[in-house]
Amino acid sequence: MAAIKNVAAVAGLVGGAIASGSVHAVDLPEDRAETMYHLYDGGGVIAQGPAVLVRKSMLDRISLSGSYYVDAVSNASIDVVTTASKYKETRDQGELGLDYVVRDSLIHVSGSSSIEPDYQARTLNVDLTQDVFGGMTTVTMGYSIAHDKVGEHGTPGWIDTARHWQYRLGVTQILTPRWTTSANLESIDDDGYLGSPYRLARVFGTYVHENDPRTRESKALKLSTTGDITPEGADNRRSFRADYRYYWDTWGIRGHTLELGYNRNLAPGWLLESFVRYYRQNHAVFYSDNAPDQTLYITRNRELSTMHDIGPGASVSYTLRSVPGKYDVKLSATYQFIDFHYADYTDVRTGKPYSYKASVMNTVLSATF
Amino acid sequence: MRSFRPVSVLIRVLASSGAAFLLAGASGCAYKPIEPWVKPYERERLADPVMKTSLNELPGRQQDHVYTVREGSRGATGVQGGGCGCN
């Protein structure tokens, strides 16, 4: 019944958008190729590897895409070194996608597979994009379904499974020749094994295996606005962006994310992207750093604790070669600093609230053609 | 656990407005539609690369993954996820 209500609500929203203006054709994504090296270093975890993406259109109606992403992880995080031993593993993720223009709509279908030694996830995504109101409004709807297999080192086969359903709805609106705004709502439902077979919780000082609920329902609403703030007569374009996301779920977590961005052309061929991001959340109802009683559900997963993080980041891109109307090649480098603080997750080595700093970096060589 | 009511109410109000537009159009009801006020030739600034959140697609996947495995929140980022067991 709830699903029927959701479908009716979405149909009403799209109906309203279409009825309020003429329909405008959407465009296929531009042909491009990207290759990236990425690195995350923080809290005893190093994750790095290459990634590639290729997107090519054909017959003016179809765009095919493929990507491959590798995460080589060396994990000596605090919960690993205090309750187990350091380990290394690799995650490989591949994705194939198809974008198809049907009349005035763009349909996107993609499938992805993520494989680790003890975890496999397969996901199917379907998205619909429609420009309406003379191209001033873009409405998107999306659905994903994923099926995971959960394993445990030392145990042959799989020990459990999990399923995930995602529903997305977004509206982007051109406000003025300089400003746009958007709203995105996403609902995610999970069913199955949602914890970690390795993670331990503490009950009255004694370590026990964590036990998370087998269902979770979450929603996130993100509001964004982006504007061109270039002064009249200035040569180098500048833009400002503000994003806010509110998150809530049935595990009792409420999260707030605020991100501000400032981009500007530094010189012909040079682009600077900069941002600062702040995030905070309260803990899940079954989270405890050291529970006074054994309860049915118990976790000490610090991702579910009361925590916040903040950090600035910047990216610089340089156009190596450009032939207008044919192709261009760009090289970019990004660095982001993140400072994580946990209010109710104790570093058992020091007895103090845990915190750490992380660096996120990548370099990308990209071409559009 | 109860869901967040104000957003549900907002969705229903917007949906009702949309349905009302459709009904008004279908019944030939006299109303003056709002014309698009930003013409295609006025959108040159909006199409400039400086207006994009990120020039490339792959860095967004890395960033989304970094946050998803370290924060309790998820979704509405515009990046389609592929699952992982790295929580």
Interface residues (C-beta under 8 A of the other chain):
Chain A: A8 A9 V10 A11 G12 L13 V14 G15 G16 A17 I18 A19 S20 G21 S22 R32 E34 M36 H38 Y40 A51 L53 S67 Y69 D71 V73 R91 Q93 E95 S110 S112 S113 S114 E116 D118 Y119 A121 R122 T123 N125 D127 F133 G134 G135 M136 G142 S144 A146 D148 V150 H164 Q166 R168 G170 I174 L175 T176 P177 R178 T180 N184 L185 E186 S187 I188 S196 E217 S218 K219 A220 L221 K222 T226 D228 T230 R237 R238 S239 R241 R245 Y247 W248 D249 T250 W251 G252 I253 G255 T257 G261 N263 R264 N265 L271 E273 Y279 Q281 A284 N301 E303 L304 M307 D309 S315 S317 K330 S332 T334 Q336 I338 F340 A358 V360 N362 V364 S366
Chain B: M1 S3 F4 V7 I11 R12 L14 A15 S16 S17 G18 A19 A20 F21 L22 A24 G25 P33 I34 E35 P36 W37 V38 K39 P40 E42 R43 R45 L46 D48 P49 V50 M51 K52 T53 S54 L55 N56 E57 L58 P59 R61 Q62 Q63 H65 V66 Y67 V69 R70 E71 G72 S73 R74 G75 A76 T77 G78 Q80 G81 G82 G83 C84 G85 C86 N87
